[in-house]
Amino acid sequence: MRNILLILLIVAGIYPFAGAGTGSGESFNSNGVKLHYVVEGQGTPVVLIHGFHSSIKMNWQAPGILSTLSRNLQVIAIDMPGHGESDKPETETAYGTAMVEDIFKLLDHLKIRKAHIVGYSMGGMIAMKFIAQHQDRVQSGVIGGMGWLREGSVLQNFFGLMPEREGSAVPSACARSFGKLALTEAQLRGIKVPVQVVVGDRDPTKRLYVTQLQQVRKDWPVIEIKDAGHLNCIIKPEFKQLLTSWLATHS
């Protein structure tokens, strides 16, 4: 029970896990919100979507994921609204499904027709929703530290009850919007592009989100990283290796 509560606090942003920006890159405008992104390398495009209270720098640059992937791929990493070097609007309309459309607009902005979509934690929820709604723009998907946020579940409703938090680095509206990223079973079953799930063997999201995903999508490989929890899974060398191998196979 303690682990379940901890992961809810992490995802909701109550647990202290603040990120930082990259201090470089470019930006584009999405419905009046300036979003920061970086592009490195050449080849098949892959979009990286970070977790809550994180950033391009924390999830992708610091562990060396961005530099490794950019040797053979065109890597696009974005600071989602409320994070890193992007604007931090207080209104909930800037988050939830708007973040899904931010990825769509980023691809259009860069004139990219189709890309691999990779997301971790919050980014995993965004990636799943994007894959379900815009399959024609997706070559493959990798969901890290997350599984299926099921529409109508207790977990979906939990996020909408989050209170305001003064002094938070990320507006509380972001966490309260997570429920809008939920998928119905029909939407989950309707995904036709290849998807892989990577999760730490000690990550409570495995029990909360991945187990129910496996019951519906038995065809999706789920790989567990040994001795990894929610926060440190993405910095494990195995995570980078699995991601590199998957993208090489599906490019």
C-alpha positions in Angstrom: 0.0 0.0 0.0 2.9 2.4 0.8 4.4 1.8 -2.6 1.1 2.5 -4.4 0.7 5.7 -2.5 4.2 6.8 -3.3 3.8 6.3 -7.0 0.5 8.3 -7.0 2.4 11.1 -5.2 5.2 11.0 -7.7 2.9 11.1 -10.7 0.8 13.8 -9.1 3.8 15.9 -8.3 3.5 15.9 -4.5 6.8 13.9 -4.1 9.8 16.2 -4.4 11.2 15.5 -7.8 11.9 18.8 -9.6 13.5 19.0 -13.0 15.5 21.6 -14.9 15.6 23.0 -18.4 18.2 22.5 -21.0 19.1 26.1 -21.6 19.3 25.6 -25.4 17.3 24.5 -28.4 14.4 26.1 -30.2 10.7 26.8 -29.5 7.3 26.9 -31.2 4.0 28.3 -30.3 1.1 26.0 -29.4 -2.2 27.8 -28.8 -0.3 30.7 -27.2 2.0 28.5 -25.1 5.7 28.6 -26.0 7.2 25.1 -26.0 10.9 24.4 -25.9 12.4 21.5 -27.9 15.7 20.2 -29.2 16.6 18.3 -32.4 19.7 16.2 -32.7 21.0 13.7 -35.3 19.7 12.6 -38.6 17.7 9.6 -39.8 14.3 8.2 -38.8 12.6 10.7 -36.4 11.9 9.7 -32.8 10.0 12.0 -30.3 11.0 11.8 -26.6 8.3 12.8 -24.0 9.5 13.2 -20.4 7.9 12.6 -17.1 6.1 14.8 -14.6 8.4 17.4 -12.8 11.1 16.4 -15.2 12.5 17.8 -18.5 14.5 17.1 -21.6 17.7 17.5 -19.5 16.7 15.2 -16.7 15.1 12.3 -18.6 16.9 12.3 -21.9 20.2 14.3 -21.8 21.5 13.4 -18.3 21.3 9.6 -18.8 22.9 9.9 -22.3 19.7 8.7 -24.1 19.5 11.7 -26.4 23.2 11.6 -27.4 23.1 7.8 -27.9 20.0 7.7 -30.1 21.1 10.7 -32.2 24.0 8.8 -33.6 21.6 7.0 -35.9 18.3 8.8 -35.6 16.8 12.2 -35.7 15.9 12.8 -32.1 13.3 15.4 -31.1 12.8 16.0 -27.3 10.3 18.4 -26.0 9.8 20.2 -22.7 6.0 19.8 -22.1 4.0 22.8 -20.9 4.7 23.5 -17.2 8.2 22.0 -17.5 11.8 22.8 -18.3 12.2 25.8 -20.6 8.6 25.8 -21.8 5.9 28.2 -20.6 4.0 27.3 -17.4 0.4 28.2 -17.9 -1.9 27.9 -14.9 -5.1 26.9 -16.8 -6.0 23.2 -17.1 -6.9 23.6 -20.8 -3.1 23.8 -21.5 -2.6 20.3 -20.2 -4.4 16.9 -20.6 -5.3 16.2 -24.2 -3.8 19.5 -25.2 -0.4 17.9 -24.5 -1.2 15.2 -26.9 -2.0 17.8 -29.6 1.3 19.6 -28.7 3.1 16.5 -30.0 1.0 16.5 -33.2 1.8 20.2 -33.7 5.5 19.7 -33.1 5.6 17.1 -35.9 3.8 19.5 -38.2 6.1 22.3 -37.1 9.1 20.2 -38.1 7.3 18.8 -41.2 7.7 15.3 -40.0 5.0 12.9 -41.3 5.7 9.9 -39.0 7.9 9.2 -36.0 8.6 6.8 -33.2 6.9 8.0 -30.0 8.7 7.4 -26.7 7.3 8.5 -23.4 8.2 8.0 -19.7 5.7 8.2 -16.8 3.5 11.2 -17.6 5.1 11.1 -21.0 4.0 7.5 -21.3 0.4 8.5 -20.7 0.7 11.2 -23.4 2.4 8.8 -25.8 -0.3 6.2 -25.3 -3.1 8.7 -26.0 -1.2 10.1 -29.0 -0.6 6.6 -30.5 -4.3 5.8 -30.0 -5.5 9.0 -31.6 -2.9 9.6 -34.3 -1.7 6.2 -35.5 -1.0 7.5 -39.0 1.8 9.6 -37.5 3.4 6.8 -35.5 6.0 4.3 -36.6 6.2 2.6 -33.3 5.8 3.3 -29.6 7.8 2.7 -26.4 6.0 3.3 -23.1 8.3 3.6 -20.1 7.3 3.6 -16.4 3.6 3.5 -17.4 1.0 1.2 -18.8 -2.8 1.7 -19.3 -4.6 4.5 -17.6 -8.1 3.0 -18.0 -11.0 5.3 -18.6 -13.5 5.1 -15.7 -11.0 3.7 -13.3 -10.3 4.9 -9.7 -6.9 6.0 -10.8 -8.3 8.2 -13.5 -10.6 10.0 -11.1 -7.8 10.4 -8.5 -6.0 13.0 -10.6 -9.0 15.3 -10.9 -9.2 15.6 -7.1 -5.6 17.0 -6.7 -5.5 20.2 -4.6 -3.7 23.4 -5.6 -0.1 23.4 -4.5 1.6 26.7 -3.8 5.2 27.1 -4.7 5.2 24.0 -7.0 7.6 24.2 -10.0 4.8 22.8 -12.2 1.3 24.2 -12.0 -1.2 21.9 -10.3 -3.4 22.1 -13.3 -1.0 19.7 -15.1 -1.5 16.8 -12.6 -5.3 17.4 -12.4 -5.5 17.0 -16.1 -4.0 13.5 -16.2 -7.4 11.8 -16.1 -8.1 13.2 -19.6 -5.3 11.0 -20.9 -7.2 7.8 -20.1 -8.1 5.3 -22.8 -11.1 3.0 -23.2 -10.5 -0.7 -23.8 -11.7 -0.2 -27.4 -9.1 2.5 -28.0 -6.4 0.3 -26.5 -7.4 -2.7 -28.6 -7.5 -0.5 -31.7 -3.8 0.4 -31.7 -2.2 -1.4 -34.6 1.4 0.0 -34.5 4.0 -2.0 -32.6 4.4 -1.0 -29.0 6.8 -2.0 -26.3 6.5 -1.4 -22.5 9.6 -1.0 -20.3 9.2 -0.9 -16.5 11.3 -1.4 -13.4 10.6 -4.7 -11.6 10.2 -2.6 -8.4 8.0 0.1 -9.9 4.5 0.3 -8.4 3.2 1.3 -11.9 3.7 -2.3 -12.9 0.9 -3.3 -10.6 -1.2 -0.2 -11.1 -1.0 0.2 -14.9 1.0 -2.5 -16.6 -0.8 -5.6 -15.3 -4.2 -4.6 -16.6 -2.5 -3.6 -19.9 -1.1 -7.1 -20.3 -4.5 -8.6 -19.9 -5.8 -6.7 -22.9 -2.6 -6.5 -25.1 -0.9 -9.8 -24.7 0.9 -9.1 -28.0 2.8 -6.2 -26.6 6.2 -7.1 -25.1 6.7 -6.0 -21.5 10.3 -5.9 -20.3 11.2 -5.5 -16.7 14.5 -3.9 -15.7 15.9 -5.6 -12.6 16.3 -3.7 -9.4 14.7 -0.6 -10.9 11.9 1.6 -9.3 10.0 4.4 -10.9 12.5 7.2 -10.5 15.7 5.3 -11.4 14.5 3.0 -14.2 15.1 5.5 -16.9 18.7 6.1 -15.9 19.6 2.4 -15.8 21.9 1.4 -18.7 19.4 -1.4 -19.6 16.7 1.2 -20.4 18.9 2.9 -23.0 20.0 -0.4 -24.5 16.4 -1.7 -24.8 15.3 1.6 -26.4 18.2 1.6 -28.8 17.5 -2.0 -29.8 13.8 -1.5 -30.3 14.2 1.6 -32.5 16.9 0.0 -34.6 14.6 -3.0 -35.2 11.5 -0.9 -36.1 13.2 1.8 -38.1 
